[in-house]
Amino acid sequence: MKQPAPQTIHLSDYRPFTHVIESVHLTFRLAPKATRVLSRIVFAPNPAAEPGALFLHGEDLTLIRATIDGAEVTPEITDTGLTCAVPEGRFTWEAEVEISPATNTALEGLYMSNGMYCTQCEAEGFRKITYYPDRPDVMAPFTVRIEGDLPVLLSNGNPTDHGAGWAEWTDPWRKPSYLFALVAGDLVAHQDRFTTRSGREVALNIWVRSGDEDKCAFAMDALKRSMTWDEDVYGREYDLDVFNIVAVDDFNAGAMENKGLNVFNAALVLASPETATDANYERIESVIAHEYFHNWTGNRITCRDWFQLCLKEGLTVFRDQQFSGDMRSHAVKRIDDVLALRARQFREDNGPLAHPVRPESFVEVNNFYTATVYDKGAELIGMLKTLVGDEGYAKALDLYFERHDGHAATIEDWLKVFEDATGRDLSQFKLWYSQAGTPRVSVEDSFADGTYTLTFSQSTPPTPGQPDKRPLLIPIAVGLLSPNGEEVVPTRVLELTKPRQSFTFEGLGARPVPSILRNFSAPVTLRRESSADERAFLLTHDTDPFNRWEAGRSLAKDVLVALVTEAADPAPAFLDGLDTLVRDDSLDPAFRALALSLPGQDDMAQTLFDAGTTPDPDRIHAAERQLGRAIAGRLGTTLADLYDALHVPDERYSPDAEAAGRRALRQTALRYLSLIDDGARAKGQFEEADNMTAQVGALTCLLDIDQADAALADFRHQWHGKRLVMDKWFGLQANLSRPDKAVAVTRALTNDPDFDWKNPNRFRAVIGGLSANAAGFHDPSGAGYALVADWLIRLDPVNPQTAARMTTAFETWRRYDADRQALIGETLERIAATPGLSRDTAEMVGRILGR
């Protein structure tokens, strides 16, 4: 069938579905190229909807037969579904369709991954499995029978029966079709059990390919800790007899929260000290928790329509952030989350892809699985919690679960429970969900007669389709420090609601030093004139860990801006401050590692652009290298002593936060030392490494100084055939190669026999790696743009979701010089002109071009 013409869907056009579904029974007769799906669905008229003919979504399906109450019918079929006249009352719809999982390279619907059948139905994949009202507000209990010759046959819910070559599963909880899952394969289970607080015994299984069983223990431990945490913190316990996780090699995203059967990208399940880094372990812990928490915030309560995606994702991201903070360090976790927010979401807000947390319209819903929906959506939950307090938040959440369990909810429903539980009027706060863009908050201060005044001004720049913005309710956490470093006013949350607003603090003996936006209490850009001395003071004395880190980062940015624009030498005061910080053994090693790390090149490009300077990627790269060498030269002895002191001979690897923090600080020291010792320590560490964190850390340093040829060869020889480890080998080279070599290195990697471009992980490692190599990707010749575009054009007809999401490599093109803009503009036009371009990629390219 031909590709459907793009159609814009609007939130304002929402109407309830014509029918409700009482039950769904599906039978799958598996065959790689000719799977038969038999559906038996009991419909009844929806009293909340206008009556009409039955419309069922369906794409790439071959209809074999269809009946209503046993009588054959001939529905009208189009590229997007079928329409059929139906009785006025209750009726049973039956249909049989044929699909081809083996040729489904889009990895959406039912597809095959190295001999394993697997599904991915969010957002609109179920319509590629059978005809059905594929929308999140249509919820029903499912019974599924799977027939096939593979030993493991899994679906949602509880296993209810099985025999030779078949298995039956029943999910008693009403769910939308996007949460449907089926997996069939030759798999083995890493097993455990969990007893809920009410005494339910739950069987836990992580299903993997044979040979990967020894890499599941950490994921299982993370799952059990997540289950305990959700009971303790949110009062939510698990509601089925079994919880299954399956690791899949080919997966477009990270993981999927299907009820009782979570499907995971194998990279986010499998881990051993020899094959996974500390970052991998931390990510696995976070994503395991995220998908489990969806059982209540996403599954038991889902979203009414896809415009409400931020409701389930923002809340669940916030919950997994809370969990990770409890498991590790809240201060370090907050810094990491803000770094990610600024790198992805602020970048989105500042460009042509800016959109509200709850969009008003979309062409392809897959294109709205964005940092704005997830990360900014989580920030909105955090702001709500700050505004109503811990007790108010807990009351509101309890009411939310009580009122909306089993429902498909909206943002209005979500905010109403907060208003009802706390008595607050949140009408102004609701604007955060409908206005795109990152607010700018400017600060002025004055002091007289013991009274300190802070005056805030807020504005939000125009974004596509939203030229004018209204004032937001912005919670600004503030503390005041005395000149000798004592906290004279502890953290107080100020509520900025007007375009310009003042707050006073009285009874002060001296002019204080303000610590503003503590713990990053709102996703805004803060602008305040302050001296380097004041920021150095906060770096030394601030009691808020986030603002202490922020002060150091601001100083580093000042130094880098000066190096880029003035060719100046690094300020000695900044280097002295770092020396003091790195020597402070009272600080968490993970925090010190973050404080020693420099802002990224893309971050600096946006910083320069915001200041009215056109960023030059080559000069930014050169400035970063110059500052790195200056830090290494000034702190060399301190860093060398630290590197040696943090090494514990014969220490058994542990992924816990304390040990990971020590390794992070040691790795940061090594990266600086490698700039002045020609990689001597890194080469030694690579040869002696007994875990992947140490091995990849050393390889990173050697790539950074262009001394990695021997180590790359050894790494490949050691890990050839280990797909997840080899993704690291591919990705590190594309990401860290010298700017003048990056395109050539990446092109060579795409010609490597192990470059499986149809595997999303491998494709992202190489093409995404080059896109993240700022100076390499933005090579003045345009070769980086051309190479990425060539591969996106090639991937698009095979896997449009992955291709579309990776077009964001070009989203910041308007901030660069005229020559680069011309080259990128031509590149985007070339992609847009590709015959048969998917609607996923066409929409993204059109938005980036400003159409």
Secondary structure, DSSP 8 states (H G I E B T S, - for coil): --------EEGGG----SEEEEEEEEEEE--SS-EEEEEEEEEEE-TTS----EEEE-SS-EEEEEEETTEE---EE-SSEEEE---SS-EEEEEEEEE-GGG-TT--EEEEETTEEEEE-TTTTGGGTS-B--STT--EEEEEEEE-SSSEEEESSEEEEEETTEEEEEEEEEE-GGG--EEEES-EEEEEEEE-TT--EEEEEEEE-TT-GGG-HHHHHHHHHHHHHHHHHH-----SSEEEEEEESS-SSSEE--TTEEEEEGGGT---TTT--HHHHHHHHHHHHHHHHTTTBTTTBEESSGGGHHHHHHHHHHHHHHHHHHHS-HHHHHHHHHHHIIIIIIHHHTSTT---SS-SEES-GGGG-SHIIIIIHHHHHHHHHHHHHHHHHHHHHHHHHHHHTTSEE-HHHHHHHHHHHH----TTTTHHHH--S--EEEEEEEEETTEEEEEEEEE---BTTB-------EEEEEEEE-TTS-EEEEEEEEEE-SSEEEEEE---SS--EEEESGGG-SS-EEE----HHHHHHHHHH-SSHHHHHHHHHHHHHHHHHHHHHH-----HHHHHHHHHHHH-TTS-HHHHHHHHS---HHHHHHHHHHTT----HHHHHHHHHHHHHHHHHHHHHHHHHHHHHT--TT-----SHHHHHHHHHHHHHHHHHTTTTTTHHHHHHHHH--SHHHHHHHHHHHHHTT--HHHHHHHHHHHTT-HHHHHHHHHHHHHHS-TTTHHHHHHHHHTSTT--TTSHHHHIIIIIHHHH-HHHHT-TTSHHHHHHHHHHHHHTTT-HHHHHHHGGGGTTGGGS-HHHHHHHHHHHHHHHTSTT--HHHHHHHHHHTT-
